[in-house]
Amino acid sequence: MNTAELQALLALQYKPGISNAVAKKLLTHFKEPHAVLTASKKALQELSWVPQHALNNWKWDKALAAAADQQALMSTNQVNAVAYYEPHYPRALKHCTDGPLILFYKGNIPWQQQRWISVVGTRRMTAYGQHQCRALIRELRPYNPVVVSGLAFGVDITAHQAALEFGLPTVACLAQGLNEVYPKAHKNIAQQLLEQGGLVSETWIDSSFHNRFFIRRNRIIAGLSAATIVVESAHKGGSLSTAEMAFSYNREVYAIPGRRSDPQSAGCHGLIERQLAQIYTDLPKLIDNLGWDKQHPQQTRLEFESLIKLDVQEQAVYKLLPTDQAVHIEKLRANWDASAGNLPALLLSLELKGWIRSLPGQLFIRA
């Protein structure tokens, strides 16, 4: 979109009393943004769905000045914008009636990617939740989806970090302008996301963080993706609202179950009980429901291309480990030819390179 068109859209977004829904109706009626701003009051009064309090002061000087200032900030901070009617506006979000009029973004976001999945959950993640989240992202790797979350503590940041680690594009939806990262502790991760995905927000670049923006942010997380997976949640939590919104958009919603007595799984169990989410048991069911590639290969092309960066001995050790469970070192020894190399040294090398993790009790698992 050109500069004049963006300024008109920003002015329309700035105007008090004009919601996203009304703005979209106005654009549909008048065909283009500038025509909305130059429409006569008489023509507008004929439209019953335009709020009267917005018509009472249909002047645009202040809104256009604010829009011009915002454009200057966007240029300085390398922030881009996409309008809901443009071809590269996220396809799934376009089908949400309350989707943003304008979506602001930074980074290298693969808008053309067909597979998007949202992973959300509690800020107070347990070790179980961390393991489940990382395992989920690792298993999704063959399908190369864009992983969406909210950059918060707990499940959100774990999902982003796992996506970065496993080479998947990842997008963080913020509840404030893109010149600010919240929480500040995740500023470095946010910077990494710009190289392997990006940041999005519907608020103006200089908008400060506020709690009331979280619910609005959550609808974007839900709307961007074909499916939303809740990893862990207490009885109350923001991730539950994200799941409910995804359900209202007729998207796939899944919840990972935990122990019955675990308070950090109570929210997931509640979603399942209320039939707002399906129980997440295994990846093939999810892939089948989404209509993605029906096969889950034992070794993907991505993994194969990455494995060639390891030497022959390291590859051999890595292939001894199952994809989804830890193995004791003695079981590995039983299947290892000692003449092929020093097993403990090779395990240490793989761990240092980030391919595996060691667990208490001399157990090893793929990272």
Secondary structure by P-SEA (a helix, b strand, c coil): ccaaaaaaaaaaaacccccaaaaaaaaaaaccaaaaaaccaaaaaaccccccccccccccaaaaaaaaaaaaaaaaabbbbbcccccccccccccccccccbbbbbccccccccbbbbbbbbccccaaaaaaaaaaaaaaccccccccccccccaaaaaaaaaaaabbbbbbbbcccccccccccaaaaaaaaaacccccccccccccccccaaaaaaaaaaaacccccccccccccaaaaaaaaaaaaccbbbbbbcccccccaaaaaaaaaaccccccccaaaaaaaaccccccccccaaaaaaaaaccaaaaaaaaaccccccccaaaaaaacccccccaaaaaaaaaaacccccccccccccc
